[in-house]
Amino acid sequence: MNTKEDNILRLLDTFEKTQEEVMSISDSFEKFNYVLEGLNDSLKQLKLYKETKETLDLLRSIINKIDNFPENLNRSFEDLSSLSQENLEKLQRLNKETDSIVEEKINKAENIYTDLDKKIDLLEVRINKLTEKMEQSIDNINNVLSDFLKKNIVLYKNMENRGKKIEELIEIMNRRATTMDKLIQYVEKYQEEQRLKKLKEEEILKKIKNVEIIKIDNSKQTT
């Protein structure tokens, strides 16, 4: 009975270890989901970059129009030869201010574009690292699942073999119990036979004694 209880306790320990491995796999899946969330954030940043790039393209179009503005002004100067010198000076100042504004906007746009390029490079590096980590996590999860399945198959086979051994043990115990029942019945029957035999012997002895007593009485009477 102690061996049977020890086997059951070992089976329970094996099940607890299997549950711990399942919990470890669940933790690995949670980490994998966390990595996926980080990748989603990176994709959102890429989308923001795309929208910013479209804005920059629109800004370049506006800048090109502004770049053409001085030429248009110069053409207009030819048509404004009849204007006073004061008006011409105002137009020249306006032209210089316009050139300054255009140059400033171009510099800002170039700085923004350079910063975006740097951010894109950093984002690409981060995405590559995340991809590598995801691949490693997937490989680790696959390895854990493979080991888990192999251990479960071995555990199932061991449990199946132990179950068969337990069934064989129960069958042997049942046969022994049947043999014990037959032995008890035989002993009881033997005891009953001995009791009856003893009763018969006692009856015979009583009869013999009675006959001897009768003989003695008869001999006395004859004398």
Secondary structure, 3 states (H helix, E strand, C coil): CHHHHHHHHHHHHHHHHHHHHHHHHHHHHHHHHHHHHHHHHHHHHHHHHHHHHHHHHHHHHHHHHHHHHHHHHHHHHHHCCCCCHHHHHHHHHHHHHHHHHHHHHHHHHHHHHHHHHHHHHHHHHHHHHHHHHHHHHHHHHHHHHHHHHHHHHHHHHHHHHHHHHHHHHHHHHHHHHHHHHHHHHHHHHHHHHHHHHHHHHHHHHHHHHHHHHHHHHHHHHHC
